Amino acid sequence: MSAALDVVGLPGGAGAFPGGQGLEPVDLPEVFQVDVSRCVRDVLQLLRATRRLHDVEVALELPEDPVMARVSGRRVEQVLLLLVAHAADMAPPRAPAVRVVVDPPDDFGDEGPRFQVVMPGVSLSERETHSVVLSPLRVGSPQRKLARARELVDSMGGEFALERLDGGTAVRVQLPAPGLASF
């Protein structure tokens, strides 16, 4: 069902308003072939434009070639927005830069494209980690973005993992494998 509304009985035909203005769809078309690297750049541009990063530095590690994935472009961007916003919200003062790393799928199509957000200085307790991964309804408000990102990754058929690092946390997302790409 389209997000556009059907207007019947207005002068000038269906969907027309005085002055010739019709109703436009409010949602963009869904894209299922996206460049993950481009999504990362677009998300960071949006977060910087809205001053959502709170002066937190974000370092990118992107391959030169596009990293194509057959998933919802909007959902990939939502996941990235949630993860980078969480990293910016939780970063302690004068923490090292948040890193966003994108890796392409393997040549045989067994592993899909991957990305990770490394958040230095951000730590989660074991209970918080389990809540994000296993029971998102019990997640406290600081980790709600992580739980929502996990749900979106699950809805795309991907894998979401949290890893505790020395001095930080990494969130790894693996998108679905594209299938046999080299044959």
N, C-alpha and C positions, 0 to 999 in steps of 0.2 A: 504494500500500500504506500502510495506516495505521500510525502509530507505537504504537498501542495493542496490547497483547498479548491474544491469545485464550487463556483459561484454561478447559480442559475437565475435567470430572470432579470438580470441587470441590463439597463440600456446599453446597446452596443454589442450584445452577444454575451455568451457565457464567458465568465472570467474577466470581463471588461469593466473598468470603472470610468466615471466621467474623467475626461482628460486623456483617455486611451491607455491608462496604466492597468495592466493585468497583475494577477498574483503570481509570484515567482516561488519556485520550490525553496524551502529553507535549508535543505541539506544538500551537500555535494554528492556527486556520484561516488559509489564505493569503488576503490581501486584495489585489485587483488594481485598486482605485479608491482612491487615497490622496491626502490633502492634504499636499503637500510641506512647507508651512509648519508644519503640526502635527507632522510627523516631526522637523523641526529642533528644535522646542520640546521634544518628548519625549526626544530624544537629549541635548540639553543638560541637561535635568532629571536624566537618568540619570547623565551624566558628573559633574555637580555632587554628586549624592547619593553617588557612589562615590569622591569626591575625586580623580577622574582628571585634572582640569584643572590640577593643581599651581599653583593661584592665578593662572592665566592668565585674563585678561579676554576674554570673547567678546561682540562687538557683533553684533546682528542687524539686518538690513535686510529686512523682510518686508512684502509687500503686505497691505493691509487685507482683501481678499477671499481666500478659499481658493484655493490653486494646486493644482488637481486633475491627477493623472497616472494613466494606466492601466498601472501596473507593479506589481511585487511590493512591498508595503509593508515587508516584512522586509528585502528587499535594499536598498531606499532607506535604511532606518535603519542597516543594516550599513555602507553606503558612508559615510554621515554620521559614524557612530561612528569609523570608521577615519580619515577625513580630519581630524576635529576632534581626536582623540587624537594623531594624528601632529603636528598643529600645536602642541598643548600640550607634547608630548615634545621637540620641536625648538626651541621658542621660547627665544631668549636671555633672560637676566635683564633685567627692566625694558623689555621690548619693548612696542610699542603693541599694542592689542587685536587679537586674531584677528577677522576679519570673516566672517560668513556672510550671503550675499546670495541671495535667492530671487526669480526673475522668472517671471511667468506665461507660458503659451504665447501665441503670437500669435492674433489673432481668426480667421485663415483656416485654422488647423490645420497650417500648413507647418512651424512650429518648435514643438517641445515645451517643456515647462517646463524651466527652467534653474536651477542654483544654483552658487555658487562659494564656495570657502573661501580667503580671502586671509590669508597667513601672513607678517606683517612680520618681518624679521630672519632668515628662513629662506631659505637659498639652496642650490640644487642645481647641481652641475657639469653640463656638457653630457653627460658620460658617464653620470651618475646619471639625468638626464632621459631619455636614450635607453634605458637599462636598464629604467626603470619602464614606459615606453611600448612598447618593442619586445621586450625579453627579460627577463621577470620572474624567470626562474630565476637570473639573474646579479645580481640586486639584493642589496645589502648589507642587514643587518638594520635600519638606521635607515629605509630607504625601503621595507621590505617591506609596510607598511600601505598605502602609495600603490599598489604593484603589485597588492595584493589588491583594493583599491577599484576599480582599473582593470578587473580581471577581472570583478568584479561588475557594473560599468556595461556592459561588453561583453555579458555574459550577458543583460542586460535590453534589449539593442538600442540602448543609448544611446551617447553620445560622451564621451570623457574627454580633457582637454587640460591640459597643464602650461604655465604661462607664467612666465617670469622677469621680475620687475618690478624697478624701482629700489628696492633695500632689502628685497626679499622675493620670495615666490613665490605664484602664484595657481593653484588647481586649479579648472577649470571642468568642470561635468558638464551635459550636455544629455540629457534623457530623450526617449524616442521621441515623435514628434508624434502628437497624438490624432486627426488626420484633419480633415475639414471640419467645423468646429464652428459656423460662422456661417450656414450655409444650411439 
